[in-house]
Amino acid sequence: MILASASPVSLTMALGAVVAYTVSAASLPLLSAQVARAALWLAWLAHGALLALGLAGEQIYFGFAPALSVTIWLVTLVYAVESYFFPLLQMRWPLAALGVAAVALAVLFPGSALHASASAWLPLHWALGIASYGLFGTAVAHAWYMSRSEHRIRLGQDSHSGVPLLTLERLTFRFINAGFLLLSATLILGLFFGSELYGAKAALKWDHKTAFSLLSWLTFALLLFGRARFGWRGKRAVHMLYAGSGLLLLAYAGSRFVMEIILSRSP
């Protein structure tokens, strides 16, 4: 993975992250918000240390599960920081559950080893791609929370959001804009410098990963254009965000899952 092997140290860190994530989610009704937030930070630190340990190894592994693990780690960081500005923003439980799943999957499915001949620019390409995953993942989390709060309001119930819907909407589109910029940079690097990044055999080719990536980019571009030109919002914007994020998930994590788990071969 970015998690090299199931060593005793990595397993201990993974267990610590899982326990801390669980405490963060389960302690909310029992302990104070400060304790639950501290548990989430501890989980995030242990999760990050687990990822850093893989980078420090002689052999680095990567695949669909590590990509999801880093994505959830980034989304958790955004929420942990955001919770100080919006303390009533209640997304801790679902993020903690996703954190547990992400750590467990990355340990069980570490992916394949990177080739020694890979370009020195390859980490930058992946960093941009994973960062865009994280930003779109954060946007999806905000959109889900916004839709849930709006639905409760329409039913005449307390939304429990603690954040005005318009503020949630602005935050959602800020993350979409930032993710779109990073996704664009990732695609430019991959499409025009593929041979330098992955070798001559991996030069530009129209496979399922390229197709899903371009479809996701077009979906986000259409969403942002519709937002700027026609003021798209509400269900239409949320559904387009979900569609674009789903296509982006299929582009890398989905294709790697099929190759690594279903077909049992290295991409």
C-alpha atoms as a printed R data frame, in Angstrom:
    type eleno elety resid chain resno       x       y       z
1   ATOM     1    CA   MET     A     1   0.000   0.000   0.000
2   ATOM     2    CA   ILE     A     2   1.360   3.042   0.907
3   ATOM     3    CA   LEU     A     3   1.467   0.412   3.582
4   ATOM     4    CA   ALA     A     4   4.171  -1.999   2.767
5   ATOM     5    CA   SER     A     5   3.441  -5.164   4.686
6   ATOM     6    CA   ALA     A     6   1.598  -6.583   7.655
7   ATOM     7    CA   SER     A     7   4.496  -6.109  10.085
8   ATOM     8    CA   PRO     A     8   3.865  -6.106  13.863
9   ATOM     9    CA   VAL     A     9   4.369  -2.323  13.944
10  ATOM    10    CA   SER     A    10   1.929  -1.656  11.098
11  ATOM    11    CA   LEU     A    11  -0.635  -4.030  12.580
12  ATOM    12    CA   THR     A    12  -0.335  -2.295  15.949
13  ATOM    13    CA   MET     A    13  -0.849   1.117  14.318
14  ATOM    14    CA   ALA     A    14  -3.794  -0.214  12.329
15  ATOM    15    CA   LEU     A    15  -5.378  -1.632  15.479
16  ATOM    16    CA   GLY     A    16  -4.813   1.648  17.303
17  ATOM    17    CA   ALA     A    17  -6.453   3.609  14.479
18  ATOM    18    CA   VAL     A    18  -9.441   1.241  14.393
19  ATOM    19    CA   VAL     A    19  -9.927   1.473  18.176
20  ATOM    20    CA   ALA     A    20  -9.649   5.275  18.169
21  ATOM    21    CA   TYR     A    21 -12.086   5.593  15.249
22  ATOM    22    CA   THR     A    22 -14.512   3.291  17.069
23  ATOM    23    CA   VAL     A    23 -14.269   5.293  20.288
24  ATOM    24    CA   SER     A    24 -14.829   8.512  18.355
25  ATOM    25    CA   ALA     A    25 -18.062   7.152  16.894
26  ATOM    26    CA   ALA     A    26 -19.378   5.157  19.842
27  ATOM    27    CA   SER     A    27 -18.519   7.629  22.596
28  ATOM    28    CA   LEU     A    28 -20.639  10.473  21.261
29  ATOM    29    CA   PRO     A    29 -23.730   9.728  23.416
30  ATOM    30    CA   LEU     A    30 -21.638   8.860  26.473
31  ATOM    31    CA   LEU     A    31 -18.724  11.280  26.582
32  ATOM    32    CA   SER     A    32 -18.237  14.956  25.868
33  ATOM    33    CA   ALA     A    33 -17.774  16.318  22.374
34  ATOM    34    CA   GLN     A    34 -14.208  17.274  23.298
35  ATOM    35    CA   VAL     A    35 -13.343  13.667  24.151
36  ATOM    36    CA   ALA     A    36 -14.924  12.367  20.950
37  ATOM    37    CA   ARG     A    37 -13.039  14.995  18.920
38  ATOM    38    CA   ALA     A    38  -9.784  14.060  20.651
39  ATOM    39    CA   ALA     A    39 -10.410  10.398  19.803
40  ATOM    40    CA   LEU     A    40 -10.956  11.355  16.158
41  ATOM    41    CA   TRP     A    41  -7.660  13.278  16.087
42  ATOM    42    CA   LEU     A    42  -5.890  10.307  17.680
43  ATOM    43    CA   ALA     A    43  -7.385   8.005  15.063
44  ATOM    44    CA   TRP     A    44  -6.308  10.386  12.305
45  ATOM    45    CA   LEU     A    45  -2.741  10.515  13.666
46  ATOM    46    CA   ALA     A    46  -2.505   6.727  13.952
47  ATOM    47    CA   HIS     A    47  -3.955   6.351  10.461
48  ATOM    48    CA   GLY     A    48  -1.448   8.872   9.101
49  ATOM    49    CA   ALA     A    49   1.444   7.172  10.885
50  ATOM    50    CA   LEU     A    50   0.373   3.904   9.278
51  ATOM    51    CA   LEU     A    51   0.486   5.506   5.841
52  ATOM    52    CA   ALA     A    52   3.845   7.168   6.546
53  ATOM    53    CA   LEU     A    53   5.296   3.845   7.690
54  ATOM    54    CA   GLY     A    54   4.570   2.376   4.278
55  ATOM    55    CA   LEU     A    55   6.348   5.251   2.541
56  ATOM    56    CA   ALA     A    56   9.435   4.693   4.680
57  ATOM    57    CA   GLY     A    57   9.765   1.049   3.639
58  ATOM    58    CA   GLU     A    58  12.132  -0.342   1.028
59  ATOM    59    CA   GLN     A    59   9.224  -1.494  -1.117
60  ATOM    60    CA   ILE     A    60   6.108   0.640  -1.542
61  ATOM    61    CA   TYR     A    61   2.785  -0.957  -2.397
62  ATOM    62    CA   PHE     A    62  -0.294   0.691  -3.809
63  ATOM    63    CA   GLY     A    63  -3.750  -0.336  -4.947
64  ATOM    64    CA   PHE     A    64  -7.476   0.333  -4.625
65  ATOM    65    CA   ALA     A    65  -7.598  -0.090  -0.831
66  ATOM    66    CA   PRO     A    66  -4.623   2.214  -0.065
67  ATOM    67    CA   ALA     A    67  -6.123   4.822  -2.410
68  ATOM    68    CA   LEU     A    68  -9.408   4.686  -0.495
69  ATOM    69    CA   SER     A    69  -7.501   4.741   2.794
70  ATOM    70    CA   VAL     A    70  -5.651   7.947   1.916
71  ATOM    71    CA   THR     A    71  -8.894   9.489   0.630
72  ATOM    72    CA   ILE     A    72 -10.732   8.821   3.899
73  ATOM    73    CA   TRP     A    73  -7.706  10.094   5.837
74  ATOM    74    CA   LEU     A    74  -7.856  13.397   3.924
75  ATOM    75    CA   VAL     A    75 -11.635  13.710   4.359
76  ATOM    76    CA   THR     A    76 -11.250  13.074   8.099
77  ATOM    77    CA   LEU     A    77  -8.595  15.779   8.343
78  ATOM    78    CA   VAL     A    78 -10.904  18.306   6.678
79  ATOM    79    CA   TYR     A    79 -13.746  17.416   9.026
80  ATOM    80    CA   ALA     A    80 -11.543  17.472  12.135
81  ATOM    81    CA   VAL     A    81 -10.389  20.998  11.296
82  ATOM    82    CA   GLU     A    82 -13.854  22.098  10.212
83  ATOM    83    CA   SER     A    83 -15.444  20.895  13.446
84  ATOM    84    CA   TYR     A    84 -13.632  23.651  15.339
85  ATOM    85    CA   PHE     A    85 -15.396  26.278  13.222
86  ATOM    86    CA   PHE     A    86 -18.712  24.395  13.080
87  ATOM    87    CA   PRO     A    87 -18.827  22.353  16.316
88  ATOM    88    CA   LEU     A    88 -22.399  21.193  15.661
89  ATOM    89    CA   LEU     A    89 -21.496  19.652  12.299
90  ATOM    90    CA   GLN     A    90 -22.312  16.015  13.006
91  ATOM    91    CA   MET     A    91 -20.470  13.808  10.550
92  ATOM    92    CA   ARG     A    92 -18.167  12.127  13.038
93  ATOM    93    CA   TRP     A    93 -19.971   8.784  13.175
94  ATOM    94    CA   PRO     A    94 -20.095   8.045   9.411
95  ATOM    95    CA   LEU     A    95 -16.498   9.244   8.908
96  ATOM    96    CA   ALA     A    96 -15.277   7.128  11.817
97  ATOM    97    CA   ALA     A    97 -17.054   4.089  10.352
98  ATOM    98    CA   LEU     A    98 -15.451   4.765   6.970
99  ATOM    99    CA   GLY     A    99 -12.080   5.162   8.713
100 ATOM   100    CA   VAL     A   100 -12.391   1.725  10.299
101 ATOM   101    CA   ALA     A   101 -13.312   0.176   6.942
102 ATOM   102    CA   ALA     A   102 -10.508   2.005   5.106
103 ATOM   103    CA   VAL     A   103  -7.784   0.920   7.544
104 ATOM   104    CA   ALA     A   104  -9.011  -2.685   7.553
105 ATOM   105    CA   LEU     A   105  -9.186  -2.861   3.747
106 ATOM   106    CA   ALA     A   106  -5.699  -1.380   3.343
107 ATOM   107    CA   VAL     A   107  -4.241  -3.997   5.686
108 ATOM   108    CA   LEU     A   108  -6.077  -6.868   3.998
109 ATOM   109    CA   PHE     A   109  -5.451  -5.677   0.417
110 ATOM   110    CA   PRO     A   110  -2.123  -3.783   0.294
111 ATOM   111    CA   GLY     A   111  -2.017  -3.708  -3.508
112 ATOM   112    CA   SER     A   112   0.961  -4.316  -5.770
113 ATOM   113    CA   ALA     A   113   4.558  -3.153  -5.509
114 ATOM   114    CA   LEU     A   114   5.645  -0.092  -7.432
115 ATOM   115    CA   HIS     A   115   8.220  -0.724 -10.138
116 ATOM   116    CA   ALA     A   116  11.684   0.604  -9.466
117 ATOM   117    CA   SER     A   117  11.739   2.113 -12.956
118 ATOM   118    CA   ALA     A   118   8.801   4.408 -12.209
119 ATOM   119    CA   SER     A   119   9.371   8.091 -12.840
120 ATOM   120    CA   ALA     A   120  10.320  10.398  -9.992
121 ATOM   121    CA   TRP     A   121   7.287  12.484 -11.030
122 ATOM   122    CA   LEU     A   122   4.913   9.576 -10.450
123 ATOM   123    CA   PRO     A   123   4.370  10.402  -6.734
124 ATOM   124    CA   LEU     A   124   3.283  13.923  -7.740
125 ATOM   125    CA   HIS     A   125   0.807  12.492 -10.247
126 ATOM   126    CA   TRP     A   126  -0.643  10.185  -7.617
127 ATOM   127    CA   ALA     A   127  -0.635  12.876  -4.932
128 ATOM   128    CA   LEU     A   128  -2.700  15.168  -7.170
129 ATOM   129    CA   GLY     A   129  -5.101  12.357  -8.001
130 ATOM   130    CA   ILE     A   130  -5.560  11.255  -4.389
131 ATOM   131    CA   ALA     A   131  -5.954  14.854  -3.234
132 ATOM   132    CA   SER     A   132  -8.735  15.322  -5.806
133 ATOM   133    CA   TYR     A   133 -10.313  12.096  -4.497
134 ATOM   134    CA   GLY     A   134 -10.182  13.551  -0.993
135 ATOM   135    CA   LEU     A   135 -11.692  16.889  -1.993
136 ATOM   136    CA   PHE     A   136 -14.523  15.296  -3.952
137 ATOM   137    CA   GLY     A   137 -15.059  12.867  -1.078
138 ATOM   138    CA   THR     A   138 -15.363  15.828   1.280
139 ATOM   139    CA   ALA     A   139 -17.800  17.496  -1.119
140 ATOM   140    CA   VAL     A   140 -19.903  14.314  -1.213
141 ATOM   141    CA   ALA     A   141 -19.953  14.165   2.603
142 ATOM   142    CA   HIS     A   142 -21.127  17.775   2.796
143 ATOM   143    CA   ALA     A   143 -23.723  17.240   0.071
144 ATOM   144    CA   TRP     A   144 -25.097  14.181   1.851
145 ATOM   145    CA   TYR     A   145 -25.279  16.059   5.139
146 ATOM   146    CA   MET     A   146 -26.914  19.045   3.431
147 ATOM   147    CA   SER     A   147 -29.534  16.824   1.745
148 ATOM   148    CA   ARG     A   148 -30.233  15.035   5.022
149 ATOM   149    CA   SER     A   149 -30.688  18.324   6.881
150 ATOM   150    CA   GLU     A   150 -32.934  19.743   4.154
151 ATOM   151    CA   HIS     A   151 -35.081  16.604   4.201
152 ATOM   152    CA   ARG     A   152 -35.542  16.848   7.964
153 ATOM   153    CA   ILE     A   153 -36.494  20.512   7.679
154 ATOM   154    CA   ARG     A   154 -39.126  19.706   5.028
155 ATOM   155    CA   LEU     A   155 -40.598  17.141   7.430
156 ATOM   156    CA   GLY     A   156 -40.798  19.782  10.138
157 ATOM   157    CA   GLN     A   157 -38.090  18.117  12.228
158 ATOM   158    CA   ASP     A   158 -34.983  19.534  13.825
159 ATOM   159    CA   SER     A   159 -32.215  19.269  11.212
160 ATOM   160    CA   HIS     A   160 -29.492  18.904  13.886
161 ATOM   161    CA   SER     A   161 -27.099  20.405  11.365
162 ATOM   162    CA   GLY     A   162 -25.870  23.341  13.405
163 ATOM   163    CA   VAL     A   163 -24.818  24.929  10.108
164 ATOM   164    CA   PRO     A   164 -27.042  26.968   7.761
165 ATOM   165    CA   LEU     A   165 -27.876  25.146   4.543
166 ATOM   166    CA   LEU     A   166 -26.470  27.960   2.414
167 ATOM   167    CA   THR     A   167 -23.162  27.694   4.280
168 ATOM   168    CA   LEU     A   168 -23.077  23.939   3.650
169 ATOM   169    CA   GLU     A   169 -23.813  24.571  -0.024
170 ATOM   170    CA   ARG     A   170 -20.992  27.113  -0.337
171 ATOM   171    CA   LEU     A   171 -18.566  24.750   1.387
172 ATOM   172    CA   THR     A   172 -19.627  21.907  -0.907
173 ATOM   173    CA   PHE     A   173 -18.935  23.898  -4.073
174 ATOM   174    CA   ARG     A   174 -15.628  25.179  -2.741
175 ATOM   175    CA   PHE     A   175 -14.472  21.593  -2.367
176 ATOM   176    CA   ILE     A   176 -15.833  20.740  -5.821
177 ATOM   177    CA   ASN     A   177 -13.921  23.646  -7.389
178 ATOM   178    CA   ALA     A   178 -10.674  22.694  -5.662
179 ATOM   179    CA   GLY     A   179 -11.116  19.021  -6.557
180 ATOM   180    CA   PHE     A   180 -11.835  19.916 -10.181
181 ATOM   181    CA   LEU     A   181  -8.598  21.914 -10.448
182 ATOM   182    CA   LEU     A   182  -6.535  19.027  -9.045
183 ATOM   183    CA   LEU     A   183  -8.345  16.478 -11.206
184 ATOM   184    CA   SER     A   184  -7.622  18.609 -14.282
185 ATOM   185    CA   ALA     A   185  -3.918  18.750 -13.370
186 ATOM   186    CA   THR     A   186  -3.890  14.980 -12.806
187 ATOM   187    CA   LEU     A   187  -5.459  14.280 -16.198
188 ATOM   188    CA   ILE     A   188  -3.075  16.639 -17.989
189 ATOM   189    CA   LEU     A   189  -0.085  14.864 -16.462
190 ATOM   190    CA   GLY     A   190  -1.498  11.429 -17.230
191 ATOM   191    CA   LEU     A   191  -2.672  12.129 -20.777
192 ATOM   192    CA   PHE     A   192   0.321  14.064 -22.065
193 ATOM   193    CA   PHE     A   193   3.176  12.700 -19.942
194 ATOM   194    CA   GLY     A   194   2.050   9.094 -19.486
195 ATOM   195    CA   SER     A   195   5.144   7.624 -21.125
196 ATOM   196    CA   GLU     A   196   7.445   9.635 -18.838
197 ATOM   197    CA   LEU     A   197   5.441   8.653 -15.763
198 ATOM   198    CA   TYR     A   198   4.826   4.968 -16.414
199 ATOM   199    CA   GLY     A   199   7.161   4.091 -19.262
200 ATOM   200    CA   ALA     A   200   6.746   3.788 -23.021
201 ATOM   201    CA   LYS     A   201   4.283   0.890 -22.726
202 ATOM   202    CA   ALA     A   202   1.921   3.070 -20.697
203 ATOM   203    CA   ALA     A   203   1.695   5.959 -23.124
204 ATOM   204    CA   LEU     A   204  -1.722   7.429 -23.829
205 ATOM   205    CA   LYS     A   205  -4.262   4.653 -24.378
206 ATOM   206    CA   TRP     A   206  -8.032   4.734 -24.312
207 ATOM   207    CA   ASP     A   207  -8.869   2.159 -21.677
208 ATOM   208    CA   HIS     A   208 -11.628   2.055 -19.069
209 ATOM   209    CA   LYS     A   209  -9.585   4.101 -16.590
210 ATOM   210    CA   THR     A   210  -9.073   6.919 -19.092
211 ATOM   211    CA   ALA     A   211 -12.716   6.801 -20.167
212 ATOM   212    CA   PHE     A   212 -14.113   6.959 -16.620
213 ATOM   213    CA   SER     A   213 -11.667   9.723 -15.677
214 ATOM   214    CA   LEU     A   214 -12.676  11.879 -18.650
215 ATOM   215    CA   LEU     A   215 -16.370  11.197 -18.054
216 ATOM   216    CA   SER     A   216 -16.014  12.281 -14.425
217 ATOM   217    CA   TRP     A   217 -14.149  15.427 -15.503
218 ATOM   218    CA   LEU     A   218 -16.885  16.266 -18.028
219 ATOM   219    CA   THR     A   219 -19.570  15.693 -15.380
220 ATOM   220    CA   PHE     A   220 -17.880  18.048 -12.914
221 ATOM   221    CA   ALA     A   221 -17.233  20.599 -15.672
222 ATOM   222    CA   LEU     A   222 -20.913  20.539 -16.620
223 ATOM   223    CA   LEU     A   223 -21.916  20.891 -12.961
224 ATOM   224    CA   LEU     A   224 -19.677  23.919 -12.430
225 ATOM   225    CA   PHE     A   225 -20.818  25.494 -15.704
226 ATOM   226    CA   GLY     A   226 -24.464  24.953 -14.781
227 ATOM   227    CA   ARG     A   227 -23.834  26.405 -11.344
228 ATOM   228    CA   ALA     A   228 -22.152  29.525 -12.764
229 ATOM   229    CA   ARG     A   229 -24.489  30.026 -15.731
230 ATOM   230    CA   PHE     A   230 -27.876  28.791 -14.500
231 ATOM   231    CA   GLY     A   231 -27.454  28.721 -10.718
232 ATOM   232    CA   TRP     A   232 -27.896  24.948 -10.403
233 ATOM   233    CA   ARG     A   233 -28.359  23.826  -6.818
234 ATOM   234    CA   GLY     A   234 -30.321  21.383  -4.705
235 ATOM   235    CA   LYS     A   235 -31.031  17.850  -5.902
236 ATOM   236    CA   ARG     A   236 -29.781  18.433  -9.445
237 ATOM   237    CA   ALA     A   237 -26.371  19.607  -8.250
238 ATOM   238    CA   VAL     A   238 -26.121  16.890  -5.599
239 ATOM   239    CA   HIS     A   239 -27.021  14.115  -8.047
240 ATOM   240    CA   MET     A   240 -24.446  15.366 -10.556
241 ATOM   241    CA   LEU     A   241 -21.840  15.466  -7.794
242 ATOM   242    CA   TYR     A   242 -22.682  11.877  -6.866
243 ATOM   243    CA   ALA     A   243 -22.509  10.797 -10.523
244 ATOM   244    CA   GLY     A   244 -19.146  12.475 -11.143
245 ATOM   245    CA   SER     A   245 -17.687  11.082  -7.921
246 ATOM   246    CA   GLY     A   246 -18.957   7.600  -8.784
247 ATOM   247    CA   LEU     A   247 -17.298   7.756 -12.188
248 ATOM   248    CA   LEU     A   248 -14.074   8.976 -10.601
249 ATOM   249    CA   LEU     A   249 -14.198   6.129  -8.090
250 ATOM   250    CA   LEU     A   250 -14.590   3.635 -10.938
251 ATOM   251    CA   ALA     A   251 -11.690   5.209 -12.831
252 ATOM   252    CA   TYR     A   252  -8.963   4.123 -10.418
253 ATOM   253    CA   ALA     A   253 -10.181   2.378  -7.276
254 ATOM   254    CA   GLY     A   254 -12.847   0.456  -9.171
255 ATOM   255    CA   SER     A   255 -10.535  -0.683 -11.950
256 ATOM   256    CA   ARG     A   256  -7.796  -1.634  -9.488
257 ATOM   257    CA   PHE     A   257 -10.322  -3.603  -7.423
258 ATOM   258    CA   VAL     A   258 -11.320  -5.625 -10.475
259 ATOM   259    CA   MET     A   259  -7.678  -6.264 -11.432
260 ATOM   260    CA   GLU     A   260  -6.382  -7.066  -7.942
261 ATOM   261    CA   ILE     A   261  -9.291  -8.910  -6.338
262 ATOM   262    CA   ILE     A   262 -11.533 -10.302  -9.060
263 ATOM   263    CA   LEU     A   263  -8.889 -11.067 -11.702
264 ATOM   264    CA   SER     A   264  -6.040 -11.531  -9.167
265 ATOM   265    CA   ARG     A   265  -3.377  -9.857 -11.243
266 ATOM   266    CA   SER     A   266  -1.262  -6.759 -11.075
267 ATOM   267    CA   PRO     A   267  -2.364  -3.847 -13.321
